[in-house]
Amino acid sequence: MLHDITCRYFAKAGRINTGKVMEAVSQRAKQLGIGTVLVATCSGKTAMEAVNCLGPDIAIIAVTHYTGFVRPDYQELEDDMRRELESQGVRILTCQHAFGGVGRGIRRKLETYQIDEIMAYTLRMFGQGTKVAVELALMAADAGLVRTDEDVISIGGTVQGADAALLVRPANSADIFNLKVKEIICKPAVF
């Protein structure tokens, strides 16, 4: 049975909303009995905020930028933070972005956009954090870290921190149109 569900809208995008996102996710996860939360993180700070807010009953999967995102052979998530997150039970996924892999390489070399980046730009109409949250669900499913027959909450952000959270039924990238955004828990209204 469906009930009236409130979506929180933030006055601006960015890390200023991280605490409120975690609060909304914690509340909604408890209401729905969601056991897994995906969270985008570069430095590990946002993932650590999820650990501190969500508690031990929710499995957290931290999804980082791929190694080489900033520059060749560089990983933004430092080893000490990676170890700290793992000691807290966080699983960490570092892999190519679902909407920016080979297609991004083709754009850079041949100056033409591919479908994956066009899809990313389309999702950005709802905000960068919303695009990221969808992308995480694809990446985690491809890595076998989430099931495609169970809902998760996926948290994304704009540049740093978190500003969007979605209730999602994940799908593998090859089956992208099977992914379902079931609820927008929160997102910026202005971005």
MDTraj code that builds the backbone (N, CA, C; nanometers):
import mdtraj as md
import numpy as np

residues = "MET LEU HIS ASP ILE THR CYS ARG TYR PHE ALA LYS ALA GLY ARG ILE ASN THR GLY LYS VAL MET GLU ALA VAL SER GLN ARG ALA LYS GLN LEU GLY ILE GLY THR VAL LEU VAL ALA THR CYS SER GLY LYS THR ALA MET GLU ALA VAL ASN CYS LEU GLY PRO ASP ILE ALA ILE ILE ALA VAL THR HIS TYR THR GLY PHE VAL ARG PRO ASP TYR GLN GLU LEU GLU ASP ASP MET ARG ARG GLU LEU GLU SER GLN GLY VAL ARG ILE LEU THR CYS GLN HIS ALA PHE GLY GLY VAL GLY ARG GLY ILE ARG ARG LYS LEU GLU THR TYR GLN ILE ASP GLU ILE MET ALA TYR THR LEU ARG MET PHE GLY GLN GLY THR LYS VAL ALA VAL GLU LEU ALA LEU MET ALA ALA ASP ALA GLY LEU VAL ARG THR ASP GLU ASP VAL ILE SER ILE GLY GLY THR VAL GLN GLY ALA ASP ALA ALA LEU LEU VAL ARG PRO ALA ASN SER ALA ASP ILE PHE ASN LEU LYS VAL LYS GLU ILE ILE CYS LYS PRO ALA VAL PHE".split()
xyz = np.array([
    [0.0849, -0.1175, 0.0000],
    [0.0000, 0.0000, 0.0000],
    [0.0897, 0.1241, 0.0000],
    [0.0596, 0.2166, -0.0856],
    [0.1357, 0.3407, -0.0934],
    [0.0816, 0.4425, 0.0058],
    [0.1726, 0.5210, 0.0556],
    [0.1373, 0.6280, 0.1482],
    [0.1939, 0.7581, 0.0936],
    [0.1459, 0.8678, 0.1466],
    [0.2062, 0.9947, 0.1087],
    [0.3497, 0.9963, 0.1591],
    [0.4396, 1.0310, 0.0700],
    [0.5818, 1.0306, 0.1016],
    [0.6350, 1.1709, 0.0775],
    [0.7103, 1.2210, 0.1713],
    [0.7664, 1.3549, 0.1584],
    [0.9050, 1.3477, 0.0958],
    [0.9273, 1.4341, -0.0005],
    [1.0605, 1.4511, -0.0597],
    [1.1162, 1.5822, -0.0072],
    [1.2379, 1.5792, 0.0433],
    [1.3017, 1.7024, 0.0902],
    [1.3711, 1.7693, -0.0277],
    [1.3530, 1.8992, -0.0382],
    [1.4215, 1.9775, -0.1410],
    [1.5120, 2.0773, -0.0722],
    [1.6348, 2.0868, -0.1193],
    [1.7326, 2.1776, -0.0609],
    [1.7437, 2.3042, -0.1450],
    [1.7717, 2.4155, -0.0783],
    [1.7787, 2.5453, -0.1450],
    [1.8991, 2.5569, -0.2378],
    [2.0010, 2.4756, -0.2139],
    [2.1156, 2.4747, -0.3047],
    [2.1832, 2.3392, -0.3000],
    [2.2647, 2.3130, -0.3994],
    [2.3349, 2.1854, -0.4099],
    [2.4634, 2.1886, -0.3282],
    [2.5134, 2.0711, -0.2966],
    [2.6461, 2.0618, -0.2375],
    [2.6511, 2.0008, -0.0989],
    [2.7722, 2.0010, -0.0447],
    [2.7993, 1.9304, 0.0811],
    [2.7279, 1.9893, 0.2024],
    [2.6795, 2.1106, 0.1922],
    [2.6047, 2.1721, 0.3024],
    [2.4854, 2.0854, 0.3433],
    [2.4385, 2.0008, 0.2535],
    [2.3209, 1.9174, 0.2776],
    [2.3529, 1.7780, 0.3313],
    [2.4793, 1.7438, 0.3448],
    [2.5181, 1.6061, 0.3780],
    [2.4488, 1.5543, 0.5034],
    [2.4511, 1.6305, 0.6107],
    [2.3876, 1.5857, 0.7350],
    [2.2392, 1.5617, 0.7192],
    [2.1721, 1.6497, 0.6467],
    [2.0277, 1.6352, 0.6252],
    [1.9967, 1.5158, 0.5352],
    [2.0844, 1.4902, 0.4380],
    [2.0669, 1.3730, 0.3525],
    [2.0771, 1.2461, 0.4370],
    [2.1801, 1.2392, 0.5206],
    [2.1995, 1.1200, 0.6031],
    [2.0825, 1.0992, 0.6984],
    [2.0314, 1.2066, 0.7528],
    [1.9145, 1.1995, 0.8416],
    [1.7927, 1.1447, 0.7667],
    [1.7684, 1.1962, 0.6478],
    [1.6540, 1.1510, 0.5677],
    [1.6710, 1.0052, 0.5260],
    [1.7925, 0.9672, 0.4895],
    [1.8192, 0.8292, 0.4484],
    [1.8008, 0.7344, 0.5667],
    [1.8523, 0.7717, 0.6818],
    [1.8379, 0.6886, 0.8011],
    [1.6903, 0.6643, 0.8317],
    [1.6129, 0.7704, 0.8283],
    [1.4697, 0.7615, 0.8577],
    [1.3980, 0.6730, 0.7557],
    [1.4239, 0.6959, 0.6277],
    [1.3529, 0.6206, 0.5231],
    [1.3973, 0.4750, 0.5206],
    [1.5262, 0.4493, 0.5422],
    [1.5753, 0.3109, 0.5451],
    [1.5073, 0.2323, 0.6561],
    [1.4911, 0.2944, 0.7717],
    [1.4231, 0.2278, 0.8834],
    [1.2764, 0.2027, 0.8508],
    [1.2095, 0.2999, 0.7901],
    [1.0678, 0.2853, 0.7554],
    [1.0461, 0.1702, 0.6575],
    [1.1363, 0.1561, 0.5624],
    [1.1194, 0.0574, 0.4559],
    [1.1923, -0.0739, 0.4819],
    [1.2755, -0.0765, 0.5835],
    [1.3548, -0.1965, 0.6097],
    [1.4652, -0.2178, 0.5069],
    [1.5188, -0.1086, 0.4551],
    [1.6267, -0.1157, 0.3567],
    [1.7558, -0.1520, 0.4298],
    [1.8260, -0.2525, 0.3787],
    [1.9465, -0.3001, 0.4450],
    [2.0764, -0.2529, 0.3846],
    [2.0718, -0.1895, 0.2659],
    [2.1939, -0.1484, 0.1970],
    [2.1810, -0.0057, 0.1471],
    [2.2853, 0.0721, 0.1725],
    [2.2934, 0.2098, 0.1240],
    [2.4243, 0.2254, 0.0473],
    [2.4121, 0.2806, -0.0726],
    [2.5285, 0.3156, -0.1545],
    [2.5586, 0.4620, -0.1312],
    [2.6866, 0.4956, -0.1211],
    [2.7221, 0.6354, -0.1005],
    [2.8458, 0.6701, -0.1841],
    [2.8335, 0.7769, -0.2623],
    [2.9470, 0.8261, -0.3397],
    [3.0446, 0.8933, -0.2446],
    [3.1732, 0.8668, -0.2639],
    [3.2737, 0.9297, -0.1796],
    [3.4047, 0.9385, -0.2558],
    [3.4733, 1.0494, -0.2413],
    [3.6054, 1.0641, -0.3024],
    [3.7128, 1.0501, -0.1946],
    [3.7037, 1.1334, -0.0931],
    [3.8023, 1.1319, 0.0152],
    [3.7683, 1.0301, 0.1229],
    [3.6448, 0.9841, 0.1261],
    [3.5978, 0.8943, 0.2306],
    [3.5166, 0.9645, 0.3374],
    [3.5179, 1.0978, 0.3380],
    [3.4466, 1.1728, 0.4423],
    [3.2963, 1.1489, 0.4382],
    [3.2375, 1.1498, 0.3207],
    [3.0933, 1.1299, 0.3112],
    [3.0568, 0.9882, 0.3546],
    [3.1383, 0.8910, 0.3176],
    [3.1131, 0.7533, 0.3618],
    [3.1240, 0.7432, 0.5136],
    [3.2193, 0.8118, 0.5733],
    [3.2333, 0.8082, 0.7195],
    [3.1131, 0.8750, 0.7861],
    [3.0596, 0.9809, 0.7253],
    [2.9381, 1.0423, 0.7791],
    [2.8219, 0.9439, 0.7730],
    [2.8163, 0.8643, 0.6671],
    [2.7115, 0.7623, 0.6578],
    [2.7277, 0.6591, 0.7692],
    [2.8500, 0.6158, 0.7949],
    [2.8767, 0.5200, 0.9033],
    [2.8259, 0.5760, 1.0354],
    [2.8605, 0.7012, 1.0626],
    [2.8237, 0.7628, 1.1903],
    [2.6739, 0.7849, 1.2044],
    [2.6053, 0.8073, 1.0950],
    [2.4620, 0.8377, 1.1008],
    [2.3743, 0.7140, 1.0875],
    [2.4118, 0.6211, 1.0021],
    [2.3238, 0.5097, 0.9699],
    [2.3352, 0.3934, 1.0669],
    [2.4477, 0.3804, 1.1334],
    [2.4634, 0.2757, 1.2322],
    [2.4972, 0.1401, 1.1731],
    [2.5134, 0.0416, 1.2594],
    [2.5642, -0.0895, 1.2171],
    [2.4617, -0.1795, 1.1486],
    [2.3345, -0.1457, 1.1528],
    [2.2326, -0.2325, 1.0945],
    [2.2164, -0.2153, 0.9438],
    [2.2791, -0.1133, 0.8892],
    [2.2690, -0.0869, 0.7455],
    [2.4065, -0.1094, 0.6829],
    [2.4102, -0.1948, 0.5815],
    [2.5339, -0.2191, 0.5078],
    [2.5622, -0.0985, 0.4188],
    [2.6825, -0.0467, 0.4293],
    [2.7214, 0.0693, 0.3495],
    [2.8230, 0.0258, 0.2450],
    [2.7966, 0.0659, 0.1219],
    [2.8904, 0.0442, 0.0130],
    [2.9347, 0.1812, -0.0347],
    [3.0624, 0.2110, -0.0165],
    [3.1198, 0.3389, -0.0593],
    [3.1726, 0.3218, -0.2013],
    [3.1314, 0.4106, -0.2894],
    [3.1731, 0.4039, -0.4293],
    [3.2618, 0.5242, -0.4585],
    [3.3850, 0.4966, -0.4983],
    [3.4839, 0.6019, -0.5223],
    [3.4954, 0.6334, -0.6704],
    [3.5665, 0.7411, -0.6988],
    [3.6101, 0.7640, -0.8367],
    [3.7076, 0.6528, -0.8746],
    [3.7163, 0.6251, -1.0007],
    [3.8142, 0.5264, -1.0461],
    [3.9552, 0.5845, -1.0334],
    [4.0525, 0.4974, -1.0182],
    [4.1917, 0.5409, -1.0145],
    [4.2252, 0.6006, -1.1504],
    [4.2769, 0.7223, -1.1506],
    [4.3071, 0.7930, -1.2744],
    [4.2049, 0.8999, -1.3084],
    [4.1004, 0.9148, -1.2285],
    [3.9968, 1.0155, -1.2551],
    [4.0563, 1.1556, -1.2542],
    [4.1387, 1.1853, -1.1552],
    [4.2004, 1.3178, -1.1424],
    [4.3243, 1.3292, -1.2302],
    [4.4072, 1.2257, -1.2214],
    [4.5291, 1.2192, -1.3034],
    [4.5731, 1.0730, -1.3082],
    [4.6551, 1.0360, -1.4044],
    [4.6945, 0.8954, -1.4173],
    [4.7517, 0.8379, -1.2868],
    [4.7058, 0.7176, -1.2554],
    [4.7568, 0.6387, -1.1431],
    [4.7291, 0.6978, -1.0058],
    [4.6402, 0.7948, -0.9945],
    [4.6108, 0.8583, -0.8661],
    [4.4720, 0.8167, -0.8178],
    [4.4651, 0.7737, -0.6920],
    [4.3383, 0.7379, -0.6282],
    [4.3117, 0.8373, -0.5162],
    [4.1969, 0.9039, -0.5236],
    [4.1608, 1.0071, -0.4258],
    [4.1378, 0.9522, -0.2857],
    [4.0874, 0.8306, -0.2743],
    [4.0642, 0.7707, -0.1430],
    [4.1977, 0.7182, -0.0905],
    [4.2505, 0.7870, 0.0091],
    [4.3817, 0.7495, 0.0623],
    [4.3738, 0.6173, 0.1377],
    [4.4852, 0.5461, 0.1410],
    [4.4904, 0.4135, 0.2023],
    [4.4448, 0.4130, 0.3475],
    [4.4847, 0.5137, 0.4261],
    [4.4446, 0.5180, 0.5672],
    [4.2930, 0.5275, 0.5812],
    [4.2301, 0.6115, 0.5006],
    [4.0847, 0.6254, 0.5066],
    [4.0175, 0.4974, 0.4580],
    [4.0709, 0.4368, 0.3543],
    [4.0169, 0.3100, 0.3043],
    [4.0183, 0.2055, 0.4160],
    [4.1317, 0.1936, 0.4858],
    [4.1417, 0.0971, 0.5958],
    [4.0434, 0.1306, 0.7076],
    [4.0275, 0.2585, 0.7400],
    [3.9350, 0.2993, 0.8453],
    [3.7916, 0.2635, 0.8090],
    [3.7523, 0.2926, 0.6864],
    [3.6175, 0.2581, 0.6415],
    [3.5956, 0.1071, 0.6455],
    [3.6922, 0.0332, 0.5957],
    [3.6804, -0.1124, 0.5958],
    [3.6724, -0.1674, 0.7381],
    [3.7441, -0.1054, 0.8319],
    [3.7389, -0.1506, 0.9715],
    [3.6004, -0.1257, 1.0325],
    [3.5250, -0.0339, 0.9728],
    [3.3886, -0.0047, 1.0170],
    [3.2858, -0.0915, 0.9436],
    [3.3333, -0.1830, 0.8600],
    [3.2433, -0.2725, 0.7877],
    [3.1971, -0.2216, 0.6529],
    [3.2502, -0.1096, 0.6087],
    [3.2121, -0.0527, 0.4793],
    [3.2808, -0.1299, 0.3674],
    [3.2022, -0.1683, 0.2674],
    [3.2604, -0.2274, 0.1460],
    [3.2890, -0.1124, 0.0507],
    [3.4012, -0.1203, -0.0182],
    [3.4429, -0.0110, -0.1069],
    [3.4506, -0.0612, -0.2497],
    [3.3868, 0.0142, -0.3385],
    [3.3879, -0.0172, -0.4805],
    [3.4612, 0.0937, -0.5547],
    [3.5675, 0.0568, -0.6213],
    [3.6425, 0.1482, -0.7064],
    [3.6429, 0.0873, -0.8457],
    [3.5739, 0.1528, -0.9383],
    [3.5670, 0.1013, -1.0744],
    [3.5301, 0.2154, -1.1697],
    [3.5277, 0.1826, -1.2961],
    [3.4932, 0.2797, -1.3990],
    [3.3496, 0.3270, -1.3805],
    [3.3251, 0.4545, -1.4051],
    [3.1892, 0.5082, -1.3963],
    [3.1008, 0.4493, -1.5056],
    [2.9785, 0.4190, -1.4694],
    [2.8853, 0.3616, -1.5655],
    [2.8565, 0.4577, -1.6809],
    [2.8566, 0.5883, -1.6533],
    [2.8266, 0.6865, -1.7571],
    [2.9505, 0.7613, -1.8063],
    [3.0677, 0.7009, -1.7960],
    [3.1846, 0.7759, -1.8396],
    [3.3061, 0.6906, -1.8636],
    [3.2901, 0.5767, -1.9205],
    [3.4025, 0.4884, -1.9440],
    [3.4627, 0.5101, -2.0808],
    [3.4478, 0.4109, -2.1640],
    [3.5043, 0.4156, -2.2981],
    [3.4461, 0.5327, -2.3767],
    [3.3174, 0.5624, -2.3545],
    [3.2551, 0.6753, -2.4239],
    [3.3254, 0.8064, -2.3975],
    [3.3717, 0.8260, -2.2741],
    [3.4459, 0.9483, -2.2410],
    [3.5788, 0.9523, -2.3167],
    [3.6428, 0.8372, -2.3290],
    [3.7674, 0.8306, -2.4059],
    [3.7458, 0.8657, -2.5514],
    [3.6349, 0.8192, -2.6071],
    [3.6025, 0.8516, -2.7466],
    [3.5766, 1.0015, -2.7602],
    [3.5018, 1.0604, -2.6638],
    [3.4769, 1.2046, -2.6707],
    [3.6078, 1.2826, -2.6650],
    [3.6956, 1.2445, -2.5759],
    [3.8225, 1.3172, -2.5606],
    [3.9078, 1.3068, -2.6867],
    [3.9080, 1.1914, -2.7485],
    [3.9933, 1.1704, -2.8665],
    [3.9274, 1.2184, -2.9953],
    [3.7997, 1.1873, -3.0126],
    [3.7324, 1.2146, -3.1397],
    [3.6351, 1.3317, -3.1336],
    [3.6217, 1.3915, -3.0155],
    [3.5355, 1.5074, -2.9949],
    [3.3907, 1.4820, -3.0355],
    [3.3408, 1.3661, -2.9980],
    [3.2007, 1.3338, -3.0220],
    [3.1463, 1.2577, -2.9019],
    [3.0244, 1.2889, -2.8639],
    [2.9638, 1.2266, -2.7470],
    [2.9058, 1.0900, -2.7814],
    [2.9091, 1.0024, -2.6838],
    [2.8523, 0.8690, -2.6946],
    [2.7275, 0.8614, -2.6063],
    [2.6526, 0.7554, -2.6198],
    [2.5254, 0.7397, -2.5491],
    [2.5413, 0.7509, -2.3979],
    [2.6460, 0.6930, -2.3402],
    [2.6590, 0.6960, -2.1939],
    [2.6679, 0.8385, -2.1408],
    [2.7423, 0.9236, -2.2074],
    [2.7532, 1.0616, -2.1606],
    [2.6262, 1.1420, -2.1908],
    [2.5571, 1.1093, -2.2961],
    [2.4295, 1.1746, -2.3239],
    [2.3286, 1.1391, -2.2148],
    [2.3293, 1.0130, -2.1725],
    [2.2413, 0.9717, -2.0628],
    [2.2784, 1.0457, -1.9342],
    [2.4071, 1.0624, -1.9090],
    [2.4510, 1.1353, -1.7892],
    [2.4012, 1.2795, -1.7931],
    [2.4144, 1.3454, -1.9057],
    [2.3652, 1.4828, -1.9169],
    [2.2141, 1.4898, -1.8995],
    [2.1434, 1.3903, -1.9493],
    [1.9984, 1.3875, -1.9328],
    [1.9616, 1.3749, -1.7857],
    [2.0275, 1.2844, -1.7135],
    [1.9998, 1.2685, -1.5707],
    [2.0376, 1.3927, -1.4909],
    [2.1357, 1.4679, -1.5363],
    [2.1753, 1.5909, -1.4663],
    [2.0649, 1.6965, -1.4695],
    [1.9629, 1.6784, -1.5513],
    [1.8487, 1.7698, -1.5476],
    [1.7808, 1.7632, -1.4112],
    [1.8018, 1.6534, -1.3384],
    [1.7495, 1.6384, -1.2029],
    [1.8536, 1.6748, -1.0983],
    [1.9743, 1.7127, -1.1423],
    [2.0833, 1.7482, -1.0528],
    [2.1961, 1.6466, -1.0607],
    [2.3171, 1.6930, -1.0346],
    [2.4350, 1.6070, -1.0398],
    [2.4245, 1.4918, -0.9408],
    [2.3795, 1.5196, -0.8196],
    [2.3689, 1.4145, -0.7185],
    [2.2726, 1.3046, -0.7587],
    [2.1651, 1.3417, -0.8265],
    [2.0690, 1.2428, -0.8738],
    [2.1326, 1.1538, -0.9797],
    [2.2057, 1.2141, -1.0717],
    [2.2775, 1.1359, -1.1743],
    [2.3732, 1.0392, -1.1076],
    [2.4486, 1.0868, -1.0099],
    [2.5466, 1.0031, -0.9410],
    [2.4767, 0.8865, -0.8705],
    [2.3647, 0.9125, -0.8047],
    [2.2931, 0.8067, -0.7331],
    [2.2483, 0.6955, -0.8282],
    [2.2004, 0.7311, -0.9460],
    [2.1620, 0.6308, -1.0451],
    [2.2856, 0.5525, -1.0894],
    [2.3924, 0.6234, -1.1151],
    [2.5160, 0.5613, -1.1630],
    [2.5716, 0.4607, -1.0614],
    [2.5673, 0.4955, -0.9331],
    [2.6174, 0.4050, -0.8295],
    [2.5423, 0.2731, -0.8308],
    [2.4104, 0.2789, -0.8504],
    [2.3301, 0.1571, -0.8505],
    [2.3697, 0.0650, -0.9655],
    [2.4020, 0.1214, -1.0789],
    [2.4499, 0.0419, -1.1925],
    [2.5860, -0.0198, -1.1620],
    [2.6768, 0.0613, -1.1106],
    [2.8131, 0.0159, -1.0828],
    [2.8141, -0.0946, -0.9772],
    [2.7365, -0.0757, -0.8708],
    [2.7329, -0.1749, -0.7631],
    [2.6706, -0.3057, -0.8107],
    [2.5686, -0.2972, -0.8962],
    [2.5090, -0.4189, -0.9520],
    [2.6089, -0.4907, -1.0420],
    [2.6796, -0.4152, -1.1254],
    [2.7797, -0.4757, -1.2134],
    [2.8898, -0.5458, -1.1345],
    [2.9234, -0.4926, -1.0177],
    [3.0286, -0.5517, -0.9346],
    [2.9759, -0.6666, -0.8478],
    [2.8445, -0.6912, -0.8515],
    [2.7864, -0.7976, -0.7718],
    [2.7720, -0.7628, -0.6246],
    [2.7783, -0.6340, -0.5911],
    [2.7681, -0.5907, -0.4515],
    [2.6243, -0.5672, -0.4075],
    [2.5330, -0.5490, -0.5024],
    [2.3902, -0.5388, -0.4721],
    [2.3151, -0.6285, -0.5689],
    [2.1993, -0.6708, -0.5261],
    [2.1135, -0.7552, -0.6093],
    [2.0231, -0.6664, -0.6952],
    [1.9794, -0.7221, -0.8059],
    [1.8901, -0.6479, -0.8950],
    [1.7431, -0.6757, -0.8642],
    [1.7183, -0.7553, -0.7603],
    [1.5804, -0.7828, -0.7193],
    [1.5521, -0.7317, -0.5780],
    [1.6386, -0.6434, -0.5271],
    [1.6199, -0.5838, -0.3944],
    [1.6462, -0.4341, -0.4024],
    [1.5624, -0.3559, -0.3368],
    [1.5797, -0.2111, -0.3352],
    [1.6969, -0.1707, -0.2464],
    [1.7616, -0.0616, -0.2837],
    [1.8669, 0.0012, -0.2041],
    [1.8397, 0.1510, -0.2021],
    [1.9077, 0.2194, -0.1130],
    [1.9091, 0.3653, -0.1175],
    [2.0451, 0.4060, -0.1696],
    [2.0459, 0.4973, -0.2634],
    [2.1692, 0.5425, -0.3258],
    [2.1844, 0.6924, -0.3048],
    [2.3021, 0.7322, -0.2551],
    [2.3297, 0.8714, -0.2192],
    [2.4366, 0.9280, -0.3117],
    [2.4060, 1.0417, -0.3744],
    [2.5015, 1.1102, -0.4601],
    [2.5173, 1.2544, -0.4167],
    [2.6104, 1.3224, -0.4803],
    [2.6336, 1.4612, -0.4445],
    [2.6857, 1.5420, -0.5611],
    [2.7002, 1.6700, -0.5347],
    [2.7507, 1.7643, -0.6328],
    [2.8856, 1.8138, -0.5836],
    [2.9915, 1.7745, -0.6478],
    [3.1302, 1.8080, -0.6172],
    [3.1764, 1.7406, -0.4875],
    [3.1256, 1.7816, -0.3720],
    [3.1648, 1.7213, -0.2448],
    [3.0408, 1.6989, -0.1603],
    [3.0493, 1.6014, -0.0703],
    [2.9374, 1.5747, 0.0187],
    [2.8216, 1.5117, -0.0545],
    [2.7059, 1.5130, 0.0114],
    [2.5861, 1.4501, -0.0433],
    [2.4729, 1.5512, -0.0507],
    [2.3933, 1.5423, -0.1570],
    [2.2765, 1.6305, -0.1679],
    [2.1572, 1.5637, -0.2336],
    [2.1671, 1.4326, -0.2613],
    [2.0551, 1.3617, -0.3222],
    [2.0537, 1.2175, -0.2744],
    [1.9352, 1.1644, -0.2539],
    [1.9192, 1.0238, -0.2174],
    [1.7962, 0.9687, -0.2867],
    [1.8109, 0.8494, -0.3409],
    [1.7036, 0.7841, -0.4152],
    [1.6814, 0.6436, -0.3621],
    [1.5569, 0.6005, -0.3601],
    [1.5249, 0.4606, -0.3402],
    [1.5253, 0.3993, -0.4795],
    [1.6104, 0.2996, -0.4999],
    [1.6353, 0.2477, -0.6341],
    [1.6265, 0.0953, -0.6350],
    [1.5742, 0.0422, -0.7429],
    [1.5884, -0.0998, -0.7726],
    [1.7020, -0.1069, -0.8745],
    [1.8198, -0.1561, -0.8330],
    [1.9363, -0.1566, -0.9222],
    [1.9175, -0.2460, -1.0450],
    [2.0028, -0.2220, -1.1423],
    [2.0115, -0.3062, -1.2621],
    [2.1562, -0.3073, -1.3063],
    [2.1905, -0.4063, -1.3843],
    [2.3228, -0.4071, -1.4458],
    [2.3256, -0.3049, -1.5580],
    [2.4433, -0.2533, -1.5865],
    [2.4562, -0.1512, -1.6907],
    [2.3994, -0.1980, -1.8243],
    [2.4206, -0.3235, -1.8571],
    [2.3704, -0.3760, -1.9841],
    [2.2176, -0.3821, -1.9877],
    [2.1557, -0.3732, -1.8707],
    [2.0096, -0.3743, -1.8594],
    [1.9600, -0.2450, -1.7965],
    [2.0209, -0.1331, -1.8327],
    [1.9960, -0.0052, -1.7663],
    [1.8479, 0.0305, -1.7569],
    [1.7697, -0.0051, -1.8553],
    [1.6291, 0.0347, -1.8533],
    [1.5457, -0.0493, -1.7575],
    [1.6078, -0.1461, -1.6925],
    [1.5421, -0.2196, -1.5844],
    [1.5615, -0.1501, -1.4502],
    [1.6541, -0.0542, -1.4421],
    [1.6740, 0.0211, -1.3186],
    [1.5495, 0.1060, -1.2941],
    [1.5044, 0.1077, -1.1706],
    [1.3850, 0.1848, -1.1364],
    [1.4154, 0.2798, -1.0219],
    [1.3918, 0.4075, -1.0428],
    [1.3978, 0.5059, -0.9349],
    [1.2588, 0.5064, -0.8734],
    [1.2482, 0.4488, -0.7546],
    [1.1174, 0.4310, -0.6912],
    [1.0767, 0.5524, -0.6095],
    [1.1733, 0.6190, -0.5491],
    [1.1451, 0.7408, -0.4711],
    [1.2630, 0.8351, -0.4797],
    [1.2333, 0.9622, -0.4795],
    [1.3357, 1.0649, -0.4570],
    [1.3190, 1.1052, -0.3116],
    [1.4144, 1.0663, -0.2318],
    [1.4086, 1.0956, -0.0884],
    [1.4420, 1.2414, -0.0636],
    [1.5458, 1.2896, -0.1324],
    [1.5832, 1.4306, -0.1237],
    [1.6719, 1.4670, -0.2411],
    [1.6707, 1.5968, -0.2735],
    [1.7545, 1.6503, -0.3811],
    [1.7522, 1.8019, -0.3753],
    [1.8499, 1.8655, -0.4369],
    [1.8454, 2.0133, -0.4422],
    [1.7354, 2.0590, -0.5391],
    [1.6672, 2.1646, -0.5013],
    [1.5705, 2.2278, -0.5912],
    [1.6415, 2.3264, -0.6835],
    [1.7532, 2.3778, -0.6361],
    [1.8331, 2.4726, -0.7128],
    [1.9708, 2.4109, -0.7319],
    [2.0123, 2.4006, -0.8583],
    [2.1439, 2.3391, -0.8880],
    [2.1982, 2.3939, -1.0165],
])
top = md.Topology()
chain = top.add_chain()
for i, resn in enumerate(residues, 1):
    res = top.add_residue(resn, chain, resSeq=i)
    for name in ("N", "CA", "C"):
        top.add_atom(name, md.element.get_by_symbol(name[0]), res)
traj = md.Trajectory(xyz[None], top)
